[in-house]
Structure formats: structure tokens, C-alpha cells
């Protein structure tokens, strides 16, 4: 069919990709139109929470498989042949199809390939009497950036559509070698720089908790898949917070490891080759429904990562047993509370949840909580990070958009700029300042005695993921609370704590104090009742971020598990009432 003269090249490409994506959903998996939310989302229609819809259309067995297993219990059931990989993957693929119809979270449904692999795994187990690998039958979804052989890694760019990958990304190969099954690839923002997963090719991914609010980015589709219980492990990437932010917005767990723990290569090329090694390296990370699911999978991935990724260190995932020994005088875990980063004031619900978690942890005999002053290095890190990741001038991305005449999505229109590529001397100066800030930041973790000897002072810090609650669509504002820890190469994770209730909103009370920066201006608008109806935040998740020093990834997961256990136990015994 001839393309109308007025139609830009990206339009028919997007139309074709969406039709092909829709054709991957079997007709008997189509859900009744009565279950579909209203579009566009309007405040008067409410949040339109769709988390409960899948169990209304899935069979009892499919609901049980997708809702009542952890990673370890599901893998045990498959290995003991209590349930087949084919039934497991069929259930998760069906649920992913339902989730997609409700939220638009998928780019490449891989249901057919997943079903074939599940059959292979069942045959292998029957023939050999042993599983293919320690993740035999585990349903996994991956961010669209990761190459899967024979499938596009378009990242929502028309210029990269219909250019299927010739081989798998190393992390995909690693997962497959352990027996995992990739059920789908998931949606991302245009340019991967937005905090709201929308692009011209696939459209916008919607938050399943509150359709008025963002699903986050850039691993937004992964956050939704995990929240909808459509895969047990989601694989994303994180440079500015792209694992931890979707975890926050969708109320799940996110884990950004240190550099070199998981293979990062084999992804869509959006900046010149080698550029990230010159500026700041993003990392692959995991999203899950439980902290211990992350630990289980990392325990299998990390010891083998160096066999697959040239960017990975040789090493083991230390299985820390028993009571975790901390920096306290009696071995307590010492957790510092980092509040404001010096650039953005914490809005009341964020200040409150941080204080609540600190108070709960402080009551535990094995935990000591201390307040930590804002390090000046943390305040400066955001602006330096912005300069480092912008060193490529966005030239390649600009060329990709121009080649298909793609317009910028609304959030990017005032933010995307093409500039000259930075010079080597400029990059060297930025990296030199980065090293100075890294050294300054290092000081928060230790203390020095009168003889100049250093001893560990903090085991971890808790801080916000963002200074504001989960914002409305296209209104996510502040990155400094997440991107800085990529620059410092600190492992960091997101833990959902509880939902926003009405007393968190302080209706009618303006935010006190003066703005700290231009970034703070935008964040404060999210609390200004002339700019937002604060009731939009009701029912959205409140989370905290946990951070540890470089390469202490195992310790981070253990501390996340401890915090999660202590906080959950507290709320179970002291039900929070609005």
C-alpha cells in the first residue's frame, strides 16, 4: 500500500509493528472489553487499578502458578516434576498477554518461542532425570534493549525496527544456559532518557496501580510485568535509576548491582561504541516481587557471569549465612539515614516514610540507625553526572530520530538537545572531578581514630528513590537520588514499604521553606495544590532506597531482606490506618 505523501516514515513502521505484536496474542487470550481501562485516563475515572484483573480471566491453575510461588519454590516444583515447565510458561505467557492488554507493557511477545523452549526443558528433564540448569523453567522478561536472536531491539525507535538481532546478548545467553525461559521483551521510553515509558513505535506503558501516574522508566515495561506477576524476574538496565525508579512506581523490588557483576553487552546501540566506558557505565539489574528472589537468581548468575561477559569480574556470590555481622560495637548492622541530597526538598510523604522506616529499624536489637548529614559530594554529583552522560552530544540518537522523521514525545521536547561531542580534555577534567567526589563520598562509610586508623562506620544507608511520590504521567522530575549512585558505582536497591494514605497528603498545607534549586522548583510543583490534586497519589506505593559501598552487592541483598522482614513484621503487628 502506498504511503500518503504527508505521512512520516515512522508512522507505517509503528502501525506494522503494533499489528504484528497484537497478532502474537492468541484470540482465546483476548480479554473482554469490559475489563479494559478508559483512555485517556482522567481524574474523575479514578486510578483504574488493574492488578486484580488477571485472576478474573486466568484459570484457577494459571492463577495458582503465577501468584503462589517464589523463584525457589517454583523451581523446586518443576525439578520434582510436580508441575511441568510447559504449564508454568503457558500460565506466565497468558498472564503477560493479559497484562499487556491492560497496560501496553510489551514490545516483543515471545510466547511461541517460550512454549517451544518449555517443551524442550520438559523433554530434557524426562530424558536425563535432571534439570537443564539451576533456573530450569524460570519465566523471565527482559528490557527491549537486550538482543534476543531473531527479534528486534528497536527500543521504540522506527530506525531500528525490522533489524533483528543476529545473536543473543551475553546476559540472555547466560540465563538460557541456566534453564531460564524468556517470555517477552518490554517497553521503554524514547531515547531511554525519559522517566515515563512512551515512544512513537509502541506507545505508552501504563501504571497498573494508578493509570493517572507514571509507570516509570527506562525499564518501565519490566516494572509493570513484575507488578502484574507476569514474570518472576525482570531484567532491566540502570544509568539514571532505570531499574530502581520503575520498581518504585510499580511497588516492586529493584536491584542495581555494581559494575562488572552482570554482563551488559549485546544491547541496542544508542551512543557510539565505547562511549559509556569513557563516561559512566550503565549496569544490568533485576526487578522482582521479592527481595529473596533477587538473591536466588544473583547467586546463580554472578559466579558464571565472567564466562559470558568480558565486562565481568571473576568471582563468587558469597552466600552469607547466619546473623549478618555489622559495624556496630556488638555486630549490629549500622544503617545511616540520608535525607535531602541538597538539590531537592523531600515532599512530606517521602520524609514521613523515611522516618517511619528509620524508627521501625531502630527498634530492632540487631540494627543501629544513625542520621547522616548530606555530603557535599552527593549534592554536586547530579550536575557532574549530567555532564558525563551528555558527553556524546546525543548525536547518534538525533540521527536515528531524524532518519525516520520521528517527533520527540512531550516529556522530551524541552529536554532533548543535540550538541557538540565533548573533547578528550573536557572528559578528562570531568573524570578527575568524579574521582574527587568519589573520595569525598567515601568518607561517610568510615571514621578515623586519634592515630589515623580507619574503621567501618556504616554498613548501609537508606534514602529516598525520589524526593516526591509516584507522579502523574510525564511529571517525574528528580534523578539525583538515583543517578548519583551509578556514578559512584554503589550497589542500590528499592524496597516497597506501604501505600500512600490520605493523612500523608496534608491537604491544604503548603510546603514550607525555600526552593533549593531549579530541580527543586519542579519537584515542589508536584505538591503545589494549584498544580496537582494531591489525592492522585492515594494508593500509590511509597518505597525506600538502600545503598552500600562498591562491590558489596551480596551484603546489599542481605540488608534489603533484613529491612523488608523487619518492616513487614512491624506493619503486620501495627496495621497502618489512615
Secondary structure, DSSP 4 states (H G I P E B T S, - for coil): -PPPTTS-HHHHHHHHHHHHHHHTS-GGGPPPGGGSPPSS--GGG-----TTTHHHHS-HHHHHHHHS--HHHHHHHHHTTSS-HHHHHHHHHHHHHHHHHHH--EEEE-HHHHHHHHHHHHHHHHHHSS-SSTTTT-EEEEETTB--BTS---TT-GGGTT--BSS--HHHHHHHHTT-EEEEEE---GGGT-SS-EETTTEEPPPSS-TTB---SSSHHHHHHHHTTS-SEEEEEESSSTTHHHHHHHT-EEEE--TTSS---SB---S-TTHHHHS---EEEEEESSHHHHHHHHHHHHHHHHHH-TTS---------SSPP-SSTTSPEEEEEE---SSSPPPHHHHHHHHHHHHHHHTSTTEEEEEEPPPHHHHHHHHHHHHHHTTTTTHHHHHHHHHTTPPPPGGGTTT----PPPPHHHHHHHHHHHHHHHHHHHGGGEEE-TTS-EEE--SEEEE-SSSS-SPBTT-----HHHHHHHHTT--EEEEEEEE--GGGS-TTPPPPS---SHHHHHHHHTT-TTT--GGGGTT-EEEEEEE-STT-HHHHHHHHHHHHHHHHHHHHHS----
